[in-house]
Amino acid sequence: MIELNKGSNYQSLLDRITLLESTLEDRVDDISRLSRLNSMLLAELSIYRSQVRKEVYMSTREELLDDDTEYCCYCNEVKSTFQCCGENHFERFRDMCGEQQLSILENI
């Protein structure tokens, strides 16, 4: 065990320990503030992404409503000269039910 005399070396060590403790408390406070800030930024990012998703969804939906492209009623593939899933029923986006429209929008 190290013995410390109660002279200036001892006081110097106590001062350094006090300074280190203070610095450590400041760093812990900084980390707490950064953590709170990070949480707020993540919440704002989530709101922003939801808004962007909604805007993209709405603009894409509007474009598809004006489009005459036909989609398979069963697999939602665009009608082409080749068969998609073997069925022969096609409809335009604007004629589909809401669930089917949503399915197509989610896969774009």
C-alpha atoms as one frame of an Amber mdcrd trajectory, in Angstrom:
protein
   0.000   0.000   0.000   1.249   3.459  -0.885   1.596   5.876   1.951   0.965
   9.515   1.260   2.332  12.215   3.456  -0.116  14.967   4.213   2.044  17.590
   2.525   1.740  19.342  -0.782   1.830  16.089  -2.805  -1.264  14.888  -0.998
  -3.101  18.153  -1.619  -1.998  18.100  -5.259  -3.409  14.587  -5.673  -6.679
  15.599  -4.010  -6.915  18.595  -6.338  -6.327  16.394  -9.389  -8.927  13.868
  -8.206 -11.437  16.665  -7.655 -10.706  18.058 -11.107 -11.084  14.598 -12.696
 -14.364  13.997 -10.865 -15.659  17.370 -12.028 -14.564  16.657 -15.602 -16.203
  13.227 -15.459 -19.473  14.730 -14.176 -19.359  17.276 -17.011 -18.851  14.484
 -19.572 -21.765  12.504 -18.101 -23.934  15.623 -18.352 -22.783  16.111 -21.955
 -23.661  12.511 -22.787 -27.101  12.921 -21.205 -27.750  16.079 -23.232 -26.563
  14.391 -26.423 -28.777  11.394 -25.715 -31.837  13.636 -25.270 -30.949  15.552
 -28.425 -30.519  12.289 -30.328 -33.951  11.112 -29.172 -35.550  14.365 -30.314
 -33.803  14.188 -33.689 -34.912  10.590 -34.196 -38.501  11.564 -33.439 -38.312
  14.459 -35.910 -36.760  12.175 -38.538 -39.554   9.665 -38.088 -42.177  12.390
 -38.575 -40.345  13.724 -41.638 -40.071  10.245 -43.203 -43.784   9.682 -42.640
 -44.584  12.980 -44.345 -42.320  12.191 -47.304 -43.802   8.700 -47.623 -47.306
  10.165 -47.639 -46.377  12.763 -50.273 -44.746  10.146 -52.505 -47.724   7.840
 -52.032 -50.201  10.573 -52.965 -48.293  11.808 -56.023 -47.690   8.260 -57.297
 -51.335   7.402 -56.718 -52.439  10.478 -58.685 -50.135   9.513 -61.574 -51.459
   5.952 -61.610 -55.084   7.109 -61.511 -54.482   9.040 -64.748 -52.622   6.131
 -66.370 -54.310   3.592 -68.674 -51.882   0.771 -67.868 -53.659  -2.463 -67.013
 -52.621  -4.731 -64.155 -53.382  -8.387 -63.495 -56.203  -8.695 -60.973 -54.429
 -11.585 -59.212 -50.709 -10.792 -59.111 -50.720  -7.019 -59.850 -48.197  -7.387
 -62.689 -48.413  -4.988 -65.616 -50.218  -6.491 -68.608 -47.750  -7.492 -71.298
 -47.581  -9.856 -74.263 -46.442 -12.611 -71.902 -48.696 -14.107 -69.265 -47.852
 -13.246 -65.674 -49.583 -15.788 -63.439 -51.718 -17.544 -66.026 -54.862 -15.514
 -65.412 -56.523 -13.377 -68.044 -58.211 -10.611 -66.050 -56.753  -7.114 -66.107
 -57.904  -3.711 -64.920 -56.625  -0.161 -64.694 -55.379   1.223 -61.398 -58.315
   3.628 -61.079 -60.773   0.708 -61.388 -59.192  -1.345 -58.587 -60.393  -1.541
 -55.002 -58.418   0.376 -52.367 -56.607  -2.701 -51.031 -55.342  -3.667 -54.469
 -54.211  -0.083 -55.169 -52.349  -0.038 -51.869 -50.690  -3.347 -52.726 -49.373
  -1.903 -55.990 -48.197   1.314 -54.309 -46.327  -0.604 -51.629 -44.412  -2.574
 -54.263 -43.295   0.418 -56.313
